Amino acid sequence: MKNTQISTYFESREPKAHHLELIRLIGDNFPDFNGNLLDIGCAAGDFLQLVAQSFPQAKISGFDVSKKLIEIAQGKECLGKARLFTADLARFSSAKKYDVICTTGVMSIYENFEEPLTQWSDWLKPGGKLFIFGRFNSADIDTIIKFRNNYRSDSWEGGLTAYSCNTITKFCEKLGLKNEFERFHLPFEIQKDDDPIKTYTLITDTGEQIILNGANIIAEQFHLTISKPE
């Protein structure tokens, strides 16, 4: 399966709330961070731009499957010293080790999470941290979801899979890794888009704000931090 919903990344936008939270998490774990950081699926480099501004001594790397998005990232002045390249995650392997690895929205593409988690944690230095933002389920239920966005394509795609927090925790324990989930609460409303596969928010009768999309799927979003022992 593939996920072609990338056009939204072509435009310059304000920093995303979950990216700002991720910057906070990195700073909480690594004050004055100056190590090696890799962003998996870095898109147009919006998050890496925040990294460069927040941690100017960090050594930044990032890759994405889209050549166009990488070209946009390479055109950002503050990323002039960053190592940015095009790669297919399914085939890419890194001999380099990193202090911090980040990835946003990538886990939900996988129908088998064990392979990427094993691979990504192997790329960490001892004492390193893997930060994953995306869909996870507080109930102990795993879902694999395919969708067909008839507004754009007639092909079935992935990208909405959600594994339970408990499933991930048990696998991390198996690998000898520590992990922690932090629930993300969107601090503002998102209006429904003309392309309904994009997420939007809805306020319930009790005042709770939920995130959903045109596939009738409600998303719980978490920051997952995985720590590699020293």
SVG drawing of the C-alpha trace seen along z (x, -y; Angstrom):
<svg xmlns="http://www.w3.org/2000/svg" viewBox="-25 -31 53 41">
<polyline fill="none" stroke="black" stroke-width="0.4" points="0.0,0.0 1.0,-3.6 -0.1,-6.9 -0.2,-9.8 -1.8,-12.4 1.3,-14.7 0.1,-17.8 -0.7,-19.5 3.0,-19.7 3.8,-21.8 2.6,-25.0 4.5,-27.0 2.5,-27.0 2.7,-28.1 4.4,-25.6 2.2,-22.7 1.2,-22.3 2.5,-18.7 5.8,-19.9 6.1,-22.5 5.3,-19.9 8.0,-17.7 10.6,-20.5 9.6,-20.7 10.1,-17.0 13.5,-17.1 14.5,-20.0 13.2,-18.3 15.3,-15.2 18.3,-16.9 18.8,-20.5 20.9,-22.5 20.8,-19.6 23.8,-19.6 23.8,-15.9 22.8,-14.1 19.1,-14.2 17.3,-12.3 13.8,-13.1 12.2,-10.2 9.7,-11.4 10.8,-15.0 8.5,-16.2 9.3,-19.9 11.4,-20.3 9.0,-22.3 9.9,-20.4 13.6,-20.5 13.3,-24.2 12.1,-24.4 14.9,-22.1 17.5,-24.4 16.0,-27.5 15.6,-25.8 18.9,-23.9 21.4,-25.7 24.2,-23.4 22.3,-20.2 23.6,-18.2 20.5,-17.7 19.6,-15.0 16.3,-14.1 14.9,-12.2 11.6,-11.7 10.4,-9.6 9.3,-12.7 12.0,-14.4 9.9,-17.5 9.4,-17.8 13.2,-17.4 13.9,-20.1 11.6,-22.5 13.4,-21.6 16.8,-22.2 15.7,-25.6 15.2,-26.8 18.0,-29.0 18.2,-27.7 18.7,-24.1 21.7,-25.0 24.0,-22.8 21.5,-19.9 21.9,-16.6 18.6,-16.2 18.1,-13.4 15.5,-11.3 15.0,-7.7 12.4,-5.0 12.0,-4.1 11.2,-0.5 14.6,-0.1 16.7,-2.6 19.2,-1.5 21.5,-3.7 25.0,-2.8 25.1,-6.1 23.8,-6.2 21.8,-9.1 21.1,-10.7 17.5,-11.6 15.3,-10.2 11.9,-11.7 9.0,-10.7 5.5,-12.1 2.6,-10.2 4.7,-7.4 3.8,-4.6 0.2,-4.6 1.4,-3.6 2.8,-0.2 0.7,2.9 3.5,4.5 5.0,2.1 7.7,4.5 10.1,4.1 10.3,0.3 10.5,0.1 13.3,2.6 15.1,0.8 14.7,-2.7 15.8,-1.7 18.9,-0.1 19.8,-3.5 19.9,-5.0 23.1,-5.6 23.1,-4.2 21.1,-6.7 19.3,-7.9 15.6,-8.7 13.1,-7.8 10.2,-10.3 7.1,-9.1 4.0,-11.2 0.8,-9.7 -2.3,-7.6 -2.4,-5.1 -5.2,-3.5 -5.7,-3.8 -7.9,-0.7 -6.0,2.5 -7.2,2.9 -5.0,2.7 -6.5,1.6 -5.3,1.9 -7.3,-0.4 -7.3,-0.9 -9.1,-3.8 -9.9,-4.9 -10.1,-8.7 -12.5,-9.0 -11.9,-12.7 -8.3,-12.1 -7.8,-8.5 -9.4,-5.1 -6.6,-3.3 -6.7,-1.7 -4.2,-3.3 -3.0,-3.0 -2.0,-5.6 -4.7,-5.3 -3.5,-2.2 -3.4,-2.5 -1.8,-0.2 -2.7,-0.1 -0.4,-1.6 -0.3,1.7 0.8,3.5 3.7,1.1 4.7,1.2 4.9,5.0 7.1,5.0 9.4,2.3 9.9,4.5 10.7,7.4 13.5,5.3 14.8,4.1 13.6,0.5 11.7,-1.9 8.7,-3.8 6.3,-6.5 3.1,-7.8 1.9,-11.3 -1.6,-12.1 -1.7,-15.1 -4.7,-17.5 -5.0,-19.8 -5.2,-23.4 -7.5,-24.7 -10.2,-23.7 -9.6,-22.5 -12.3,-23.2 -13.4,-20.5 -11.5,-20.6 -12.8,-20.2 -10.7,-17.0 -12.4,-15.2 -9.7,-12.6 -7.8,-15.4 -8.5,-15.5 -10.8,-18.1 -12.2,-18.6 -15.7,-18.3 -16.9,-19.6 -19.2,-17.1 -22.2,-18.0 -19.9,-17.5 -17.4,-20.1 -14.8,-17.5 -12.9,-18.2 -12.3,-15.1 -10.3,-14.6 -11.8,-12.7 -11.9,-12.6 -14.1,-11.7 -13.4,-8.0 -15.5,-8.2 -12.5,-7.4 -11.8,-9.2 -8.1,-9.5 -6.4,-9.5 -3.0,-11.1 0.1,-10.5 3.7,-11.4 5.6,-8.2 9.1,-8.4 11.3,-5.3 14.5,-5.3 17.6,-3.1 19.6,-2.1 23.1,-3.5"/>
</svg>
